[in-house]
Amino acid sequence: MTNRNMIQALNSAMDVALGQDPNTLILGEDVGYFGGVFRCTAGLQKKYGLHRVFDTPIAEGGIVAVAIGMGVAGLRPVVEIQFADYVYPAVDQIVSELARIRYRSGGEYFVPMTIRMPCGGGIRGGQTHSQSPEGIFTHVCGLKTVIPSNPYDAKGMLLSAIEDDDPVIFLEPKRLYNGPFDGDPDKPALSWTEHADGEVPDGHYTVPLGKARVVRPGQALTLITYGTLVHVALAACEASGIDAEVIDLRSLVPLDTDTIMASVQRTGRAVVAHEATRTSGFGAELVAQIQEDCFWHLEAPVERVTGWDTPYPHAFEWDYFPGQKRMIAAMRRTLEA
């Protein structure tokens, strides 16, 4: 076991995957000699060579299209999109080709491909480096969409994704890359929790896709979230003294509805939180499923805490970010309803 931050955990996962399977390879902009803009692939090209870890042109559609061909031919490509904000030129390839190959071929072909993308705000990246597009991919049949919140899950889930025979969208909250941070009281104080970095096994292990984790048991209400906001939720519970049960979804598709519904049926109250914009965000799907499955158990309307329906503002990043104050206010509203 080694203490690692998320960057180091992801690097370790790719190192293990490359070492175990000669069909696994990594491609993307600057992933080779430079080691990626966030250094997640640092040292891997030197260790495994130019044919296993290689740079591509700045052409996301082309990167994904080439990787689809590799996957159909029997390779296991791991694609890095430098920022999730840059994935849109590749969406046609992802939606129209990648997600549908198994279905349209009657199961004859499949693409064991992983697309890694740094997502979310918190690094002052502004509107073109802070987006959370997970809702787009959860809407597409044939894709799995996952978002880890800590290094242990990041490594185990990435290995599960690489070994999966279906395409996986692997979103990485860039605010968590380097571990805990201190901030103003209104910012997510990750140093209050123990989950932003921690002990990560050195070798191979997997965390199953499609299984949520209860990171904080509680009785007053259920707080359902993922990624960076898991740590905001834990900090909000500590700051407010509210005995909320916090669920880290980890996987959006497939979704662990059993864990969610069992908790909400017990507590009778729910708050859903994510960093992405509110309208048509994944939280809306969570609210709908809770209403369908837990209606007779609910003691109050389900609350949502989300980003605003605006581009991510550079100058007002922490006003946009769903921080502790907004999360605590939502918990109190549902408790007082």
MARPABA-377015 format. One line per 4 residues: number of its first residue (from 1); for each residue z, y, x of N, C-alpha, C, O. Coordinates in steps of 0.05 Angstrom, whole numbers. Each point is the difference from the previous one (the first is absolute). Layout:
NUM) Z Y X Z Y X Z Y X Z Y X; ...;
END
This chain:
1) 0 -24 17 0 24 -17 0 25 18 14 1 20; -30 19 -28 -2 25 15 1 23 -20 -12 -1 -21; 27 22 29 0 24 -17 -26 15 2 -8 8 22; -6 -5 -44 -26 12 0 -2 21 -22 12 -3 -21;
5) -28 23 25 -8 18 -22 -25 -12 -13 -9 -21 9; -2 34 -29 -22 -12 -15 -26 -2 17 -14 -20 -2; 9 40 19 -23 -2 17 1 -25 18 -19 -15 2; 42 11 10 4 -23 18 -2 -26 -15 -10 -20 10;
9) 21 19 -35 -1 -24 -16 -29 -7 -8 -8 -23 1; -7 43 -9 -28 -5 -7 -16 -9 25 -17 -18 -2; 22 30 25 -13 -8 24 6 -29 7 -17 -15 8; 42 8 -12 9 -28 6 -14 -19 -19 -8 -22 8;
13) 5 29 -34 -14 -17 -19 -28 -5 9 -10 -23 -1; -5 44 8 -28 -4 8 -2 -15 26 -19 -16 4; 38 20 14 1 -16 25 3 -29 -6 -14 -17 12; 32 10 -30 4 -28 -7 -25 -12 -13 -8 -22 6;
17) -4 37 -25 -23 -9 -14 -24 -5 19 -14 -20 -2; 10 39 20 -22 -3 20 5 -24 18 -19 -14 7; 44 10 0 6 -22 18 -2 -27 -12 -6 -20 13; 11 18 -40 0 -26 -13 -28 -8 -10 -6 -24 -1;
21) -11 43 -6 -25 -7 -13 -23 15 14 -1 25 -2; -17 -38 16 -22 13 14 -20 13 -19 -16 16 9; 18 -22 -35 -18 12 -19 10 27 -10 -14 15 -14; 39 -8 21 11 26 -8 -9 21 19 0 -4 25;
25) -8 27 -35 -8 22 16 7 27 -13 5 0 -24; -4 21 39 8 26 -9 -22 20 6 -11 1 22; 4 15 -42 -20 21 3 7 25 -15 14 -1 -20; -23 23 30 5 26 -12 -4 22 20 -5 -4 23;
29) 9 29 -33 -3 23 18 23 3 19 23 2 -9; -29 -3 35 20 4 21 21 -22 2 21 5 12; -26 -28 -23 21 -21 1 0 -15 27 19 -14 6; -40 18 10 -2 -15 25 14 13 23 25 -3 3;
33) -39 16 14 11 12 25 23 19 -7 21 0 14; -24 16 -35 20 21 -7 24 -13 -14 22 12 1; -26 -34 -14 23 -14 -13 6 11 -28 22 -5 -10; -41 19 -2 5 11 -27 13 27 1 15 6 18;
37) -21 10 -38 12 27 0 30 0 -2 13 18 10; -1 -39 -21 29 -3 -1 10 -21 20 23 -7 0; -42 -4 16 7 -20 21 8 -27 -11 14 -15 14; -23 9 -38 7 -26 -12 -14 -23 14 10 -23 0;
41) -33 28 13 -15 -21 14 1 3 30 -16 -11 14; 35 26 -4 2 6 28 3 -26 16 16 -18 -7; -32 15 28 1 -22 18 -14 -25 -9 -3 -19 16; -7 18 -40 -12 -25 -11 -28 -5 12 -8 -22 5;
45) -7 44 -1 -27 -4 11 3 -10 29 -15 -18 8; 33 29 7 4 -8 28 7 -30 1 -8 -14 18; 24 5 -37 10 -27 0 -21 -20 -10 -2 -22 11; -13 30 -31 -18 -19 -14 -30 5 5 -17 -16 -8;
49) 11 39 19 -28 5 7 -16 17 -19 9 4 -23; -32 5 32 -16 19 -16 -13 -13 -24 -8 14 -19; 6 -40 18 -13 -14 -22 20 -7 -22 -9 -7 -22; 34 9 27 21 -6 -20 12 25 -12 9 0 -23;
53) -8 22 39 12 25 -9 -19 22 9 -2 6 24; -12 6 -43 -22 18 8 -2 25 -18 6 -1 -24; -16 22 37 -3 26 -14 -26 0 -16 -19 -15 6; 18 31 -27 -23 2 -17 -9 30 -2 16 17 7;
57) -40 -12 -17 -7 28 -6 18 11 -23 13 -15 -14; -14 41 11 15 13 -22 -17 -3 -25 -15 18 -8; 17 -41 -4 -17 -7 -24 15 -21 -16 -5 -24 4; 24 32 -21 17 -19 -14 -16 -20 -17 7 -24 0;
61) -28 34 -13 -16 -19 -16 -12 -22 17 -1 -23 -7; -9 31 31 -12 -19 18 21 -19 12 -6 -24 3; 29 34 3 21 -16 12 7 -23 -20 1 -23 8; 4 31 -33 8 -20 -20 -23 -19 -6 4 -24 -3;
65) -29 34 2 -23 -17 -6 -4 -21 22 -4 -24 -6; 6 32 31 -2 -19 22 22 -21 -1 -5 -23 4; 30 32 -10 22 -18 -1 -3 -20 -23 8 -23 2; -20 31 -24 -5 -19 -22 -19 -22 9 5 -23 -5;
69) -26 31 20 -18 -20 11 14 -19 19 -5 -24 -1; 23 34 17 15 -16 18 18 -20 -16 1 -24 7; 11 34 -28 18 -18 -16 -16 -22 -13 9 -23 -1; -32 29 -11 -16 -20 -12 -9 -21 20 -3 -24 -7;
73) -1 32 32 -9 -18 21 23 -17 12 -5 -17 17; 30 22 -26 22 -17 9 20 13 18 20 -13 8; -24 39 -2 20 14 16 22 12 -17 -3 1 -25; 24 9 37 22 13 -14 3 29 11 16 5 17;
77) -33 13 -27 2 28 10 24 15 -11 7 -2 -23; 5 17 41 21 19 -7 -11 28 5 -3 8 23; -2 6 -44 -12 27 2 22 21 -1 18 -1 -16; -20 21 34 17 23 -2 -16 24 -10 -20 8 13;
81) 28 4 -35 -10 25 -9 20 21 11 24 -1 -7; -33 20 22 18 17 16 21 14 -17 23 2 8; -31 8 -31 18 11 -20 -10 -10 -27 -24 -3 -4; 42 -2 -15 -8 -9 -26 -19 20 -14 -17 -7 -16;
85) 21 32 23 -17 22 -10 -30 -4 6 -17 11 -13; 11 -27 34 -27 -3 9 -14 -25 -12 -23 -6 7; 37 -8 -24 -11 -25 -10 -22 3 -21 -15 -18 -5; 13 42 -7 -18 3 -23 -29 -6 6 -14 -11 -18;
89) 2 17 41 -27 -9 6 -4 -30 -1 -22 -10 -3; 44 -5 6 -1 -29 0 7 -12 -27 -2 -24 -3; 9 40 -17 9 -10 -25 -22 -17 -14 7 -20 -13; -32 29 15 -21 -16 -13 -1 -28 12 -3 -19 -15;
93) 4 17 41 0 -27 13 24 -16 -9 -2 -24 -5; 26 37 4 24 -14 -7 -1 -10 -29 6 -23 -6; -14 41 -12 1 -6 -29 -23 -18 -8 4 -20 -14; -29 27 22 -23 -13 -10 -7 -26 15 -13 -17 -11;
97) 22 15 36 -7 -24 16 25 -17 7 2 -23 -9; 16 35 24 23 -15 10 16 -13 -22 6 -24 2; 1 39 -22 18 -10 -21 -13 -21 -18 14 -14 -14; -41 13 14 -14 -17 -20 -14 -24 12 -12 -16 -15;
101) 13 13 41 -16 -21 13 9 -28 -10 -18 -16 -7; 43 11 6 9 -27 -9 -9 -5 -29 -9 -22 -7; 12 43 -10 -7 -3 -29 -30 -4 -4 -9 -18 -14; -7 35 27 -29 0 -4 -13 -25 12 -22 -7 -8;
105) 35 -5 28 -11 -24 12 11 -26 -12 -5 -21 10; 21 24 -31 12 -24 -12 18 -14 19 3 -25 -2; 10 40 20 19 -12 19 -12 -12 25 14 -11 16; -41 14 -13 -13 -11 23 6 17 25 1 -12 22;
109) 1 38 -25 6 18 23 26 15 -5 7 6 -23; 6 0 44 24 17 -1 2 16 25 -13 -6 20; 29 27 -20 3 18 23 29 4 7 14 15 -14; -4 -29 34 28 2 9 3 25 17 2 -1 25;
113) 0 24 -38 -2 26 14 24 17 -7 9 1 -23; 2 13 43 22 19 -4 -9 28 7 -12 4 21; 18 15 -38 -6 28 5 26 15 3 14 4 -20; -7 5 44 24 15 6 -6 30 -3 -20 9 9;
117) 40 5 -22 -4 29 -3 27 14 0 17 -6 -16; -13 25 35 24 18 -2 -2 17 -25 -22 12 -5; 43 -10 -10 -1 15 -25 25 18 -3 19 -2 15; -20 21 -34 22 16 -7 4 24 18 -14 4 20;
121) 33 13 -28 5 25 14 25 -2 18 9 -21 8; 2 45 -3 24 1 17 -5 6 29 19 0 16; -45 4 -8 -6 7 28 -15 26 2 -11 6 21; 12 10 -43 -14 25 -1 -30 -3 6 -12 15 15;
125) 0 -34 -29 -28 -6 4 -18 15 -20 -24 -1 3; 36 14 -23 -16 14 -20 -15 -18 -18 4 -24 -2; -22 36 -13 -14 -14 -22 -18 -22 9 -6 -18 -16; -4 18 40 -19 -20 9 12 -21 19 -14 -16 11;
129) 41 16 -8 13 -20 16 26 -9 -12 18 -10 14; -15 12 -40 25 -6 -13 -2 -15 -26 20 -3 -15; -44 -7 8 -4 -11 -26 11 -29 -3 4 -14 19; 2 7 -44 10 -26 -7 -18 -12 -21 4 3 -24;
133) -26 -17 33 -20 -9 -19 4 -28 -11 -19 -13 -9; 44 3 10 4 -28 -8 -9 -6 -29 -9 -22 -5; 12 42 -13 -8 -5 -27 -29 -7 -4 -7 -14 -18; -10 25 36 -29 -6 -2 -4 -30 4 -16 -12 -14;
137) 29 0 34 -5 -27 7 14 -20 -19 -9 -22 -4; 32 30 -7 13 -18 -19 -16 -3 -25 4 -19 -15; -22 37 10 -17 -1 -24 -24 -20 4 -13 -6 -20; 8 -2 44 -23 -16 6 7 -30 1 16 -9 17;
141) -28 -6 -34 5 -29 0 -12 -13 25 -22 7 8; 38 -25 4 -10 -13 24 13 10 26 -5 -12 21; 21 33 -23 13 11 23 31 -5 -3 10 2 -22; 3 -6 45 29 0 1 7 27 13 -13 8 19;
145) 35 5 -28 8 25 10 30 0 6 16 -5 -17; -9 10 43 28 -2 8 8 24 17 -17 12 13; 43 -5 -14 10 23 14 28 -7 10 19 -1 -15; -15 -5 41 27 -6 11 16 26 3 -11 22 2;
149) 37 -26 -1 18 23 3 17 -2 25 16 18 6; -19 -39 10 17 -4 24 -15 -18 19 -18 -14 -7; 27 14 32 -15 -15 21 0 -30 -5 -21 -13 5; 43 1 -14 0 -29 -4 -21 -8 -21 -15 -18 5;
153) 15 32 -27 -20 -6 -21 -28 7 10 -19 -15 -6; 16 36 22 -27 8 9 -12 -22 17 -24 -7 -4; 38 -5 22 -11 -21 17 -5 -25 -17 -22 -11 1; 42 2 -17 -3 -24 -15 -22 2 -21 -14 -19 -5;
157) 12 42 -8 -21 4 -20 -28 3 12 -19 -10 -12; 18 22 35 -27 3 13 -10 -28 9 -24 -6 -3; 42 -11 13 -9 -27 7 -8 -15 -25 -20 -15 1; 34 18 -23 -8 -13 -25 -27 10 -9 -17 -15 -10;
161) 12 41 13 -25 12 -9 -23 -11 17 -21 -7 -11; 25 6 37 -21 -9 18 -7 -29 -5 -23 -8 1; 43 -8 -8 -4 -29 -5 -10 -6 -28 -8 -22 -6; 9 43 -12 -9 -4 -27 -30 -2 -2 -15 13 15;
165) 5 -30 -32 -29 -4 -2 -14 20 -18 -24 0 -4; 40 18 -8 -11 22 -16 5 27 13 18 2 17; -33 18 -25 3 26 13 26 14 -8 9 -1 -23; 4 13 43 25 14 -4 -2 29 9 -8 5 23;
169) 16 13 -40 3 28 7 28 4 10 19 -4 -15; -15 10 40 26 2 13 6 29 6 -10 11 20; 26 2 -36 7 28 3 26 3 16 20 -13 -6; -21 31 25 23 4 18 11 29 -2 -15 18 7;
173) 39 -14 -18 10 27 -2 5 12 27 18 -7 15; -35 27 -8 1 10 27 27 15 6 7 3 23; 7 6 -44 26 13 5 20 -19 11 20 9 11; -25 -35 -14 19 -20 9 -8 -12 27 15 -17 10;
177) -37 24 1 -11 -12 24 21 -1 22 3 -20 14; 10 43 -9 17 2 23 30 -3 -6 17 7 17; -11 -18 -40 28 -6 -6 15 23 -13 -12 18 -12; 39 -19 14 17 20 -15 -6 28 10 -8 5 22;
181) 14 14 -40 -2 28 7 21 16 -15 9 -8 -21; -1 30 33 19 19 -13 -15 23 -12 -22 7 10; 33 5 -30 -14 22 -13 20 16 -16 24 -5 0; -35 25 -14 16 16 -17 11 -17 -23 -11 -22 -5;
185) 32 31 -9 11 -16 -22 -19 -8 -22 3 -21 -12; -24 37 8 -19 -5 -21 -22 -19 8 -15 -10 -16; 14 4 42 -20 -19 10 11 -28 0 24 -4 0; -42 -16 1 10 -28 1 14 -6 26 -13 -1 21;
189) 39 -2 -22 16 -4 25 1 -29 7 19 -14 -6; -40 4 19 -2 -28 6 22 -9 19 6 -24 2; 5 42 13 21 -8 18 25 -9 -15 19 -11 12; -18 15 -38 22 -9 -16 -3 -30 -7 19 -12 -10;
193) -42 1 16 -4 -28 -7 -5 -16 25 -3 11 22; 3 -38 -25 -4 -17 23 -27 -14 -1 -5 -20 14; -13 29 -31 -24 -15 -6 -25 12 14 -21 -13 -1; 23 36 13 -24 12 11 -8 -12 27 -24 0 7;
197) 43 -11 8 -7 -17 22 21 -22 1 21 2 -13; -25 -22 29 19 -22 1 -10 -24 16 -21 2 13; 35 -23 -15 -6 -24 15 -25 -14 -12 -1 -5 -24; -18 -1 41 -25 -13 -8 -4 -25 18 0 3 24;
201) -4 -26 -36 -5 -24 17 -25 4 18 -19 14 -7; 20 -26 31 -21 3 19 -25 -16 -7 -23 9 5; 26 -32 -16 -23 -18 -4 -11 3 -28 0 21 -13; -11 -44 3 -13 -1 -26 20 -4 -23 17 -17 2;
205) -19 33 -22 13 -5 -25 -15 15 -22 -16 18 7; 20 -25 -31 -14 14 -22 20 9 -22 20 -13 -4; -27 35 -9 13 8 -24 -20 -3 -23 -22 12 2; 28 -27 -23 -20 -6 -20 -9 25 -15 17 18 -6;
209) -43 -16 0 -10 21 -16 6 -6 -29 -3 -23 -9; 11 44 -6 5 -5 -29 29 -4 -6 7 -9 -22; 11 15 41 29 -4 -5 15 25 7 0 9 23; 12 3 -43 16 25 4 27 -8 12 8 -23 2;
213) 6 44 7 27 -4 12 20 20 -11 -5 24 -1; 28 -35 -8 21 18 -9 15 9 25 15 -15 13; -18 41 -6 12 10 25 28 12 -5 15 3 19; -9 2 -45 27 10 -6 7 -10 -28 -12 9 -20;
217) 31 -28 17 8 -8 -27 15 23 -14 13 16 13; -16 -15 -40 14 20 -15 1 -7 -29 -14 -18 -9; 30 34 -6 4 -6 -28 -9 22 -19 -5 -5 -23; 4 30 33 -4 23 -19 -29 2 -9 -5 6 -23;
221) -14 -11 41 -29 2 -7 -16 -14 22 11 -7 20; -37 4 -26 -18 -12 20 -19 21 10 -13 13 -15; 12 -10 42 -18 19 12 -22 -16 15 6 -15 19; -31 18 -28 -22 -16 10 -18 17 17 -10 20 -10;
225) 5 -28 35 -17 17 17 -11 -17 23 2 -25 -1; -14 38 20 -12 -14 23 -6 20 22 0 24 -4; -5 -35 28 -6 17 23 22 19 8 23 -7 0; -30 31 7 19 20 10 22 6 -21 23 4 8;
229) -30 -5 -33 19 7 -21 23 -20 -3 19 5 -14; -22 -29 25 22 -19 1 24 13 14 23 -2 -9; -28 16 31 21 12 15 11 25 -14 24 6 2; -42 8 -15 9 23 -16 18 -9 -22 21 12 -6;
233) -28 -34 -7 16 -11 -22 28 -8 10 20 6 -13; -19 -20 36 26 -8 11 17 24 7 24 1 -5; -36 20 17 14 24 6 9 15 -25 22 11 0; -38 -11 -21 8 13 -25 23 -14 -13 18 13 -11;
237) -17 -39 12 23 -15 -11 25 6 15 21 4 -12; -23 -2 38 24 6 16 9 29 -5 24 5 -2; -43 13 0 8 28 -3 11 6 -28 18 16 -3; -27 -30 -17 8 5 -28 23 -18 -9 14 8 -19;
241) -10 -30 32 21 -19 -9 -9 -17 -24 16 -14 -11; -41 16 4 -10 -15 -23 -5 -29 8 -12 -5 21; 22 -14 -36 -1 -28 6 -27 -12 -10 -1 -16 -18; -20 24 31 -27 -9 -8 -8 -25 16 7 -3 23;
245) -22 -14 -36 -12 -22 13 -27 9 10 -17 9 -15; 12 -12 41 -25 10 12 -18 -24 7 8 -18 14; -32 18 -25 -19 -21 5 -23 10 16 -13 20 -7; 8 -32 30 -23 5 17 -22 -19 -9 2 -24 5;
249) -23 34 -17 -22 -17 -10 -14 -15 22 -7 -24 -3; 3 37 26 -14 -11 22 -29 -7 -6 -18 8 15; 13 -22 -37 -27 -8 -8 -5 12 -28 15 -5 -18; -37 20 16 -8 11 -26 -18 -19 -15 3 -3 -25;
253) -21 -9 39 -16 -22 -11 -2 -22 21 -11 5 21; 22 -29 -27 13 -8 -25 28 13 -3 13 6 20; -5 -1 -45 25 14 -6 21 -20 -9 -5 -18 -16; 29 21 27 22 -18 -6 14 11 -26 21 13 2;
257) -33 -19 -25 11 9 -25 27 -13 -7 16 12 -13; -12 -36 23 25 -14 -7 24 15 11 20 3 -15; -21 6 40 22 14 11 5 27 -14 23 7 -5; -45 7 -1 2 26 -14 13 -4 -27 19 14 -7;
261) -30 -32 -9 9 -2 -28 28 -11 -2 15 8 -17; -8 -26 35 28 -11 -1 20 22 5 21 1 -12; -28 17 31 18 22 6 2 20 -23 22 8 -8; -45 0 -3 0 20 -21 13 -11 -26 15 15 -13;
265) -19 -40 7 13 -12 -23 30 0 3 15 1 -20; -6 -3 45 29 0 5 12 28 -1 21 4 -12; -35 16 25 12 27 1 -7 17 -24 16 17 -8; -39 -22 -5 -7 15 -24 -12 27 6 -7 15 -19;
269) 4 -8 44 -11 26 7 -17 -3 25 5 -17 17; -27 33 -15 -18 -2 23 -11 26 8 -6 18 -16; 3 -14 42 -14 22 13 -21 -11 18 6 -17 17; -30 27 -19 -22 -8 17 -8 23 19 -2 23 -10;
273) -1 -28 35 -6 21 19 -22 -7 19 0 -23 11; -18 41 -6 -20 -3 21 -10 28 9 4 20 -13; -16 -20 37 -8 25 12 -27 10 -10 -6 24 1; -10 -42 -11 -27 7 -10 2 18 -24 21 3 -12;
277) -43 10 5 -1 18 -24 8 -15 -25 -2 -25 -2; 12 40 -18 12 -11 -24 -21 -13 -18 3 -23 -8; -24 37 1 -19 -9 -20 -15 -24 11 -13 1 21; 14 -23 -36 -14 -25 7 11 -12 26 -13 -18 12;
281) 37 26 -3 12 -12 23 10 -28 -8 1 -7 -23; 6 -9 44 9 -28 -6 25 0 -16 6 -20 -14; 10 41 15 24 1 -17 -6 -2 -29 17 -11 -15; -40 21 6 -7 -2 -28 -3 -29 -9 8 -8 -22;
285) -20 -9 40 -2 -28 -6 27 -13 -1 5 -18 -17; 13 25 35 27 -11 -1 15 8 -26 13 -17 -12; -16 42 4 13 9 -25 -11 -16 -23 15 -9 -18; -41 5 17 -13 -15 -22 11 -28 -2 6 -10 -21;
289) -4 -4 44 9 -27 0 29 -2 -7 9 -19 -14; 8 38 23 28 0 -8 3 4 -30 16 -13 -13; -32 31 2 1 5 -29 -8 -25 -15 12 -7 -21; -32 -7 30 -10 -24 -14 21 -23 2 4 -14 -20;
293) 8 11 43 17 -24 4 30 5 -4 15 -19 -4; -7 45 4 29 6 -1 7 19 -22 22 11 0; -39 -6 -19 4 20 -21 27 -2 -13 15 19 -3; -8 -43 -6 25 -4 -15 25 1 18 22 0 -11;
297) -26 2 37 23 2 19 4 28 9 21 7 11; -40 11 -15 2 27 11 19 17 -16 0 1 -25; 17 14 40 19 19 -12 -10 28 2 12 18 -11; -34 -13 26 -10 27 4 -30 -3 8 -8 -21 9;
301) -7 43 -13 -28 -1 10 -1 -4 30 18 8 15; -40 -20 -6 -4 -5 29 -8 26 12 -19 14 -9; 32 -6 31 -7 24 15 -19 -5 22 0 -22 12; -17 42 -5 -18 -1 23 6 22 19 4 23 -8;
305) -2 -29 34 2 20 21 -24 -4 18 -3 -21 13; -14 42 -11 -26 -4 14 -7 26 15 14 20 -1; -37 -22 15 -12 25 11 -12 16 -23 -2 -10 -23; -5 34 29 -13 17 -21 -29 -6 -3 -12 -13 18;
309) 0 21 -40 -29 -3 -4 -15 22 14 -15 16 -13; 19 -14 39 -14 20 17 -7 -13 26 12 -21 7; -30 32 9 -3 -9 28 27 4 14 16 17 -6; -12 -34 26 25 1 16 1 27 15 -17 4 17;
313) 36 14 -23 -1 26 13 12 0 28 22 -12 4; -35 25 14 10 0 27 25 18 3 19 -7 13; -20 30 -26 22 19 3 25 -7 -17 22 9 7; -26 -25 -28 22 -7 -18 4 -30 -2 3 -11 -21;
317) -5 -2 45 1 -29 0 25 -11 -13 -2 -20 -15; 25 31 21 25 -11 -11 6 8 -28 18 -11 -13; -34 30 2 1 6 -29 -16 -21 -15 8 -9 -22; -30 0 34 -16 -21 -12 14 -27 1 0 -15 -19;
321) 11 9 42 12 -26 5 22 -6 -20 18 16 -4; -18 -40 -8 21 -7 -19 26 -7 15 5 -24 5; 11 44 1 23 -4 16 25 -7 -16 -1 -6 -24; 24 8 38 25 -9 -12 8 16 -25 9 -11 -20;
325) -13 37 20 8 17 -23 -15 -9 -25 13 -3 -21; -39 -1 23 -15 -8 -24 7 -28 -9 1 -6 -24; 4 -11 43 8 -28 -7 27 -1 -13 4 -14 -19; 15 30 30 27 0 -12 -1 12 -28 14 -9 -18;
329) -30 30 14 -3 13 -26 -11 -20 -21 9 -1 -22; -29 -15 31 -11 -20 -19 20 -22 -7 2 -8 -23; 14 0 43 20 -21 -6 21 11 -19 8 -14 -18; 0 39 21 20 12 -17 -11 3 -29 14 -3 -19;
333) -40 11 17 -12 3 -27 1 -27 -15 6 -1 -23; -13 -20 37 -1 -26 -15 28 -10 -6 3 -14 -20; 16 21 36 28 -8 -6 12 16 -22 17 -9 -15; -27 34 11 11 17 -21 -15 -2 -26 9 11 -20;
337) -32 -25 20 -16 -2 -24 14 -17 -22 -11 -4 -22;
END
